[in-house]
Amino acid sequence: MGLSAAARTLTCVDTTLQDPLVGQVLDGRYRVDARIAVGGMATVYRAVDTRLDRVLALKVMHPSLATDVSFVERFIREAKSVARLAHPNVVQVFDQGTDGSYVYLAMEYIAGCTLRDVLRERGALQPRAALDILEPVLAALGAAHRAGFVHRDMKPENVLIGDDGRVKVADFGLVRAVDSVTNTTGSVLGTVSYLAPEQIESGTTDPRVDVYACGIVLYEMLTGDQPHYGDSPALVLYKHLHEDVPPPSALVPGLAFELDELVALATARNADIRPYDAVALLAQVLETRGSLDAEQLDAVPPQAVASGHDNAEDLTSVIPRALAAQRALPVDGDEPPRAEQRQRHQQQEQGQDFERSDRAPRTHRTSRLGAVAAPEAAPVSRRAPRSRNRRTPIAILVALLLVLGVGAGVWYINSGQFTQVPGVLSQTRAQAGDRLAEAGLEVGKVDTAYSDTVARGTVISTDPDVGARIRKHDSVDLVISRGPQTAPVPQLAGYQLDKARAQLKRVGLEAGQVTREFSEDVPRGAVISTTPEPGTERRAGSAVALLVSKGSPVEVADVTGATLADAKAELEQAGLKVRVSTESVNSDEFEQGQIAVQSPEGGAEAELGDIVTLTVSKGPEMIEVPDVVGDSVADAREALEGAGFKVDEDRGLLGLFGDTVKKQSVDGGDTAAKGSTITITIR
């Protein structure tokens, strides 16, 4: 998935730095040409695979970390995880290995830059460009989520934008299986500015933490700035826990209200309100795009809000757990304005003193998704431009009512009768009913559905959706999980294999490994037993192993020494098939035309219809006999035995003391069977 023309206009800069590793060849294969980027854990180089003659990227772990087993394991886990994700928007891993103190990954090379480079150079992006970048990112993460992995470190540095407009997600170094237990004792892994509240509080990492991080990235693309700043990582963590992400239109007036809603939905502090994974968020993004017209998509920010801080906190780091527990931090009323924070941060970096000036507190209102919305001074930016004509009669009516002194009634009509569907996902039926009652709503129709991801007896979805605006006292329909769909293994003993497979498919199961064995009781081709046993509950789509009968065994007759015609007749009469080898063999035991070898051998057990391969004898091998007449006995014996013959001596009375061969039973130059006996007469 690539970028539109609007997004491809973004300028990317590739920087090359000098490095001692540049010019070397790793593992006898990868020639390092240039350094591309440096992170806290590894350095990325542009290299050439000299074996396949292709350009690639080498991610080399810092040698100081190569002795740390946990870092190496994480490094290798990245290679294995990404190798399982065959997706056009995921940077592919080709190889993993070591060379001395260097541990490396060989990866796909993307000529271009990172989203961080773009934001530093351009600041806020047009909504169309932001969505063009976000959609392929979500497609990549969706593939990871559906494969059972969570990225856990989404940030602009890990979004690569190729010169050809392709968008790729990189750096799965913190990847974790969705259902694995995350060890968070003493630290939080990830980038502070993009951590979800549940990551900070409990270390929980499911797909929704990536959804939250993508919401922060979208905010940053729309505004050119991050939503939460602080003088320390602890303050940033505190804000993630206790403050909603403000609407982008608060910084960039004129942005469509739908974009504010999208950011609010993705960055909801309550994880239950967020889309459950990147696929769900991508669907929401596409719906939002469809609701915007060309003017709203191509709106040019009045000024690029370039980030004034040095992004030091954007680097992946390990944050002590104690920071997440601090509570003696400034609250909203004590927070310095964002520009002032950035200025103070810059001056602190430069060693300068900074005196905070007075400022007025900011006033916020709450959007219908529960996120902090725009300041009251700019309510117009919360509406899409195309709706202004429709709002004109309402504005006139409000003015008339205010003139008549019934403004409170207008508030009741427009707001007092409405509420939001509370977050009840993954709650029990009773808990969901209580939450709805607290919100002034009732439980409507309750359906059930199978789910592989939502626990049995808890809410899968609601209608209207969680966060939707709804009149008080209306009803909300619930869908309750029945857990994973299961089916009992049917009784298949005696079924022919094809019918057994059809029966398994009918109940939602699949035929797995098929093994065969002889049976005197079960007909050939019928099922003897299943694993697991009949009646066992299995998840839908699971495989059931089948043991199938080969029928009663047939004893293979020994046909060696028989003619080919006789051997075929005997074997075929027993229900076996015969195949004659195209290669015949020499045999001292069997004459030419007789069966010299058979497979399987005589006496073996076979199944009806099995094939017996027969090899025909060419008779013994005939070789030329050496001429040894006149030779000494020792020389004659050596020559004959060396040629492959056995030797017998005939001395008679006259040859008792002789040592010269006077005659041989087969004349020299004639042929005889290899291994046969040649008699020499000695005088």
PyMOL commands that set and color helices and strands:
alter all, ss='L'
color gray80, all
select helices_A, chain A and resi 5-8+63-65+69-83+115-122+127-146+156-158+192-194+197-202+207-223+233-242+248-250+257-266+271-273+278-291+294-297+312-314+321-325+332-334+338-349+379-382+385-403+407-416+429-438+497-506+564-573+633-643
alter helices_A, ss='H'
color red, helices_A
select strands_A, chain A and resi 25-26+30-38+42-49+54-61+93-99+102-108+112-114+149-150+159-162+167-169+176-177+187-190+317-320+364-366+372-375+418-420+442-449+459-463+469-471+475-481+486-488+510-517+527-531+537-539+543-549+554-555+577-580+595-599+605-606+611-616+622-624+646-650+661-664+671-673+677-682
alter strands_A, ss='S'
color yellow, strands_A
deselect
rebuild
show_as cartoon
